[in-house]
Amino acid sequence: MAKKQKKIKLLLVILVAILLTGFKEASEVKIYVNGKRIKSDQPPIIKTSRTL
């Protein structure tokens, strides 16, 4: 019985961790050059680890 309760608790912890990290809102991409923020006409996007 104790093993079954441990498995259920572990499953719940994993499920909560997935739910908390899986639905994170995407943040705005900001561009900085030499410590100064750059404003652009189009919002920047990140594709394959590169800012476009």
OpenMM code with the backbone's topology and positions (N, CA, C; nanometers):
from openmm import Vec3, app, unit

residues = "MET ALA LYS LYS GLN LYS LYS ILE LYS LEU LEU LEU VAL ILE LEU VAL ALA ILE LEU LEU THR GLY PHE LYS GLU ALA SER GLU VAL LYS ILE TYR VAL ASN GLY LYS ARG ILE LYS SER ASP GLN PRO PRO ILE ILE LYS THR SER ARG THR LEU".split()
positions = [
    Vec3(0.0815, -0.1194, 0.0000),
    Vec3(0.0000, 0.0000, 0.0000),
    Vec3(0.0860, 0.1261, 0.0000),
    Vec3(0.1957, 0.1257, 0.0756),
    Vec3(0.2824, 0.2426, 0.0834),
    Vec3(0.3506, 0.2695, -0.0500),
    Vec3(0.3858, 0.1646, -0.1218),
    Vec3(0.4497, 0.1815, -0.2525),
    Vec3(0.3529, 0.2452, -0.3515),
    Vec3(0.2280, 0.2049, -0.3431),
    Vec3(0.1272, 0.2596, -0.4339),
    Vec3(0.1068, 0.4093, -0.4065),
    Vec3(0.1057, 0.4483, -0.2799),
    Vec3(0.0895, 0.5891, -0.2446),
    Vec3(0.2094, 0.6715, -0.2908),
    Vec3(0.3292, 0.6165, -0.2806),
    Vec3(0.4488, 0.6869, -0.3263),
    Vec3(0.4449, 0.7074, -0.4768),
    Vec3(0.4001, 0.6058, -0.5495),
    Vec3(0.3902, 0.6168, -0.6954),
    Vec3(0.2883, 0.7227, -0.7343),
    Vec3(0.1764, 0.7265, -0.6631),
    Vec3(0.0731, 0.8263, -0.6935),
    Vec3(0.1242, 0.9667, -0.6637),
    Vec3(0.1926, 0.9845, -0.5519),
    Vec3(0.2490, 1.1149, -0.5177),
    Vec3(0.3521, 1.1594, -0.6204),
    Vec3(0.4374, 1.0670, -0.6625),
    Vec3(0.5383, 1.0990, -0.7634),
    Vec3(0.4727, 1.1381, -0.8945),
    Vec3(0.3700, 1.0655, -0.9344),
    Vec3(0.2977, 1.0967, -1.0573),
    Vec3(0.2335, 1.2347, -1.0496),
    Vec3(0.1767, 1.2688, -0.9345),
    Vec3(0.1157, 1.4007, -0.9178),
    Vec3(0.2190, 1.5121, -0.9239),
    Vec3(0.3345, 1.4907, -0.8643),
    Vec3(0.4411, 1.5911, -0.8679),
    Vec3(0.4877, 1.6126, -1.0116),
    Vec3(0.5062, 1.5059, -1.0862),
    Vec3(0.5488, 1.5165, -1.2263),
    Vec3(0.4423, 1.5872, -1.3086),
    Vec3(0.3171, 1.5526, -1.2869),
    Vec3(0.2072, 1.6152, -1.3612),
    Vec3(0.1996, 1.7648, -1.3334),
    Vec3(0.2121, 1.8038, -1.2081),
    Vec3(0.2088, 1.9467, -1.1722),
    Vec3(0.3275, 2.0195, -1.2351),
    Vec3(0.4454, 1.9584, -1.2325),
    Vec3(0.5635, 2.0215, -1.2924),
    Vec3(0.5443, 2.0430, -1.4424),
    Vec3(0.4878, 1.9464, -1.5094),
    Vec3(0.4638, 1.9590, -1.6542),
    Vec3(0.3614, 2.0692, -1.6811),
    Vec3(0.2562, 2.0717, -1.6040),
    Vec3(0.1520, 2.1726, -1.6256),
    Vec3(0.2025, 2.3136, -1.5975),
    Vec3(0.2848, 2.3302, -1.4957),
    Vec3(0.3343, 2.4634, -1.4621),
    Vec3(0.4331, 2.5161, -1.5655),
    Vec3(0.5117, 2.4297, -1.6254),
    Vec3(0.6106, 2.4757, -1.7228),
    Vec3(0.5577, 2.4725, -1.8656),
    Vec3(0.4585, 2.3929, -1.8928),
    Vec3(0.4084, 2.3763, -2.0285),
    Vec3(0.3233, 2.4903, -2.0795),
    Vec3(0.2623, 2.5669, -1.9904),
    Vec3(0.1711, 2.6718, -2.0328),
    Vec3(0.2247, 2.8107, -2.0022),
    Vec3(0.3529, 2.8264, -2.0147),
    Vec3(0.4162, 2.9539, -1.9879),
    Vec3(0.3918, 3.0498, -2.1056),
    Vec3(0.3572, 3.1717, -2.0752),
    Vec3(0.3315, 3.2716, -2.1785),
    Vec3(0.4625, 3.3130, -2.2451),
    Vec3(0.4584, 3.3280, -2.3760),
    Vec3(0.5770, 3.3717, -2.4495),
    Vec3(0.6076, 3.5171, -2.4138),
    Vec3(0.7336, 3.5452, -2.3885),
    Vec3(0.7713, 3.6810, -2.3523),
    Vec3(0.8142, 3.7590, -2.4767),
    Vec3(0.8101, 3.8894, -2.4655),
    Vec3(0.8491, 3.9771, -2.5752),
    Vec3(1.0003, 3.9699, -2.5958),
    Vec3(1.0425, 3.9620, -2.7212),
    Vec3(1.1853, 3.9583, -2.7536),
    Vec3(1.2361, 4.1016, -2.7597),
    Vec3(1.3446, 4.1292, -2.6888),
    Vec3(1.4041, 4.2629, -2.6875),
    Vec3(1.5464, 4.2526, -2.7397),
    Vec3(1.5887, 4.3542, -2.8161),
    Vec3(1.7230, 4.3554, -2.8740),
    Vec3(1.8052, 4.4646, -2.8071),
    Vec3(1.9230, 4.4262, -2.7577),
    Vec3(2.0160, 4.5214, -2.6962),
    Vec3(2.1497, 4.5143, -2.7686),
    Vec3(2.2073, 4.6311, -2.8006),
    Vec3(2.3402, 4.6407, -2.8601),
    Vec3(2.4201, 4.7381, -2.7754),
    Vec3(2.5325, 4.6934, -2.7219),
    Vec3(2.6167, 4.7749, -2.6338),
    Vec3(2.5373, 4.8344, -2.5174),
    Vec3(2.4438, 4.7564, -2.4636),
    Vec3(2.3670, 4.7992, -2.3479),
    Vec3(2.2491, 4.8897, -2.3786),
    Vec3(2.2266, 4.9241, -2.5049),
    Vec3(2.1149, 5.0104, -2.5428),
    Vec3(2.0105, 4.9291, -2.6171),
    Vec3(1.8837, 4.9521, -2.5817),
    Vec3(1.7755, 4.8787, -2.6479),
    Vec3(1.7504, 4.9363, -2.7869),
    Vec3(1.7373, 4.8473, -2.8832),
    Vec3(1.7118, 4.8856, -3.0222),
    Vec3(1.5628, 4.8720, -3.0512),
    Vec3(1.5026, 4.9762, -3.1049),
    Vec3(1.3624, 4.9716, -3.1473),
    Vec3(1.3592, 4.9336, -3.2960),
    Vec3(1.2639, 4.8486, -3.3344),
    Vec3(1.2534, 4.8084, -3.4747),
    Vec3(1.1100, 4.8271, -3.5236),
    Vec3(1.0944, 4.8354, -3.6555),
    Vec3(0.9615, 4.8509, -3.7149),
    Vec3(0.8776, 4.7245, -3.6931),
    Vec3(0.9405, 4.6111, -3.7118),
    Vec3(0.8740, 4.4817, -3.6933),
    Vec3(0.9240, 4.4195, -3.5639),
    Vec3(0.8378, 4.3481, -3.4934),
    Vec3(0.8854, 4.2843, -3.3708),
    Vec3(0.9869, 4.1744, -3.4025),
    Vec3(1.0955, 4.1666, -3.3269),
    Vec3(1.1958, 4.0634, -3.3528),
    Vec3(1.1428, 3.9250, -3.3146),
    Vec3(1.1922, 3.8234, -3.3839),
    Vec3(1.1571, 3.6855, -3.3522),
    Vec3(1.2849, 3.6040, -3.3393),
    Vec3(1.2779, 3.4958, -3.2662),
    Vec3(1.3931, 3.4077, -3.2517),
    Vec3(1.3636, 3.2795, -3.3272),
    Vec3(1.4532, 3.2449, -3.4207),
    Vec3(1.4382, 3.1241, -3.5006),
    Vec3(1.5726, 3.0532, -3.5027),
    Vec3(1.5736, 2.9290, -3.4618),
    Vec3(1.6956, 2.8474, -3.4538),
    Vec3(1.8101, 2.9230, -3.3871),
    Vec3(1.7794, 2.9765, -3.2687),
    Vec3(1.8774, 3.0465, -3.1841),
    Vec3(1.9332, 3.1734, -3.2463),
    Vec3(1.8644, 3.2301, -3.3416),
    Vec3(1.9074, 3.3562, -3.4032),
    Vec3(1.7934, 3.4566, -3.3958),
    Vec3(1.8268, 3.5819, -3.3690),
    Vec3(1.7263, 3.6871, -3.3627),
    Vec3(1.7132, 3.7508, -3.4995),
    Vec3(1.5903, 3.7523, -3.5506),
    Vec3(1.5641, 3.8093, -3.6830),
    Vec3(1.4773, 3.9337, -3.6685),
] * unit.nanometer
topology = app.Topology()
chain = topology.addChain("A")
for resn in residues:
    res = topology.addResidue(resn, chain)
    for name in ("N", "CA", "C"):
        topology.addAtom(name, app.Element.getBySymbol(name[0]), res)
